[in-house]
Amino acid sequence: MINIDELTVDHFFDPSSKNFIDDPKPTIEKLVKEFPIARFNAWSAWLVTGNKNITNCLLDRRLSTDFNLWEHAPPKKELADMDAFEKLMNNNLFFLNRSNHLRLRKLALPAFSPRIMEQMKVRFTKLVKERFDEIGKPKKFNFATEIAEIIPTQAIASLVGIPRDKFPIFDSLAYGVVRGINPMLTPQERAEAIEGVPAGLDLLNELIDEKRKNPSDDFLSTLITAEEDGDKLSNWEMCALIGAVLGAGSDTAVDLHSYLIRALLSHPDQLAELKNDESLIQNAISETLRYESSGKTGLARYASEDLEILGVNVKKGEMVQLITSTAGLDPNAYENANTFNIHRSHDKSISFGQGPHYCIGVTLVRSQTEVMLKELFSRFPDLSLSGKMDYDYKHHNARRMTILEVETNLN
Ligand code: HEM
C-alpha cells in the first residue's frame, strides 16, 4: 500500500522559488532519482518524472490534454457566451478532445510542409539580417532582449505572412495568447493581458479574407484550401491554430535562443568545433533542450478514467503533470547527464513531445535557430559572455532570462 505522504514533494519542490530558477538541477536530480511519481499539493496534481515514465504517459490514451476533463475545470461556457480569447482557447489544438484534435491536426499539417518551411526561412532570414543591422556594432548588448525575445515571434509572423508594419498588433496578440492562458491570473491581470487579442484577431481575419480572394502557395492559403473529405477549417479554427502556434512557439523558442547561446559561450571548445563544422548546430540545439529545459511546470494531462500509474491509483479527472525537465537529466537515459556535450545522441529525446501531440513546429524552430546562430557568429565571431545575467523571477511558466549580456570583442 503506497503512503501518499511519502510521495509528497512540496517540502523541496518549488519551481517558482529563486533557488530553483537559479539552479534547478539539484531538485530535478532528486525528483528523477527518488520520485518516479510524486504528489504536489500546490498544484493538486500528480507529477511523473524520468524519460521512460514520461514517454509512457505521453503514449497512454487514457491521459488526455482536454482541459475540460480536469476535476477543477470551470464549467464550460456556451459558444455564444465566450469572449474572443475564450473562443480561441476553445479551438486550441492543445486542449481539444481526441477526435477534434485529430481532425484539426490533419487539416493543419500541410501548412507545415517542407515547402512552406523553406518559404518561411527565406522571409525570416531577411528579418534576422535586418535585426542585426539595427543592433549594429556595439561593444556589448543584451542578447536576451535584443535577439531572443524578438526573433521567435518574428519567425511566426513571417510564417503567417504578417506585413512588417503590422508586427506590433501581432506582438500584442502573441502576448495575450501566451500570458492569458495562465489560470492563476487575477481577472484584472487577465483583462490587461488579453487587451490586444481583438485587434490581433481582426488583423488575422483581414489577412484570411484577402487570401481567400487572392490565394497563393503560402501558409495561410494552404490552411484555407486544406480539405479532408469535404471538411475545411473555419476562420475561427485558423485563428485558433495561429494562436496555438504563438502559444507553443514563442516562449519555448525565446528560452532556447538564450540557453543555447549561454551554453555555447560557456563551452568555448565545443563552440569552436561547431564553428568549424556547422552540421553540429542541430545537435547543439537538441543538447541545449535536454540540458537546460527551461519550463517551470511540465506537460499537463487529465485522467479520462481511473488508472494506475507506477503503482499509484490516479482517479478520473485528476491532473498529471509530466515534468519534462527530468527527462533530459535522467541518468537511465543519458550517460553523464549533467555534462553539456554537443556530440551526444538524442534518440531518446522527448523535448518536442511524443505521440499524437508531437510538436508541429519542430522544423520551424530548428530552422529559425540555425539562421539566427549563423548570423550571430558571422557578425560577431569573437562573441563572449560579459558575466551580467538575470532572470525574470515572476515569469509565469519559464526560467526566463531577462539579461544575458554579451561582449562583441570587435576591433
Ligand atoms: C524550442 C521550441 C519548442 C519546444 C521545446 C516545443 C515543444 C513542444 C512539445 C513538448 C509539444 C507537445 C506538447 C504536449 O504533448 O502536450 C509541442 C506541441 C506543439 N508545438 Fe512545439 N515546441 C517548440 C516550438 C514550437 C514552434 C516554433 C511552434 C510553431 C511554429 C510549435 C507549435 C506546436 C504546436 C501547435 C503544438 C501542439 C501540437 C498538437 O497538440 O497536436 N512549437 N511542442
Residues whose N, C-alpha, C, O or C-beta is under 5 A from the ligand:
A	BS01	HEM	L93 F94 R105 A244 V245 A248 G249 T252 A253 L256 L299 I350 S351 F352 G353 P356 H357 Y358 C359 I360 G361 L364 V365
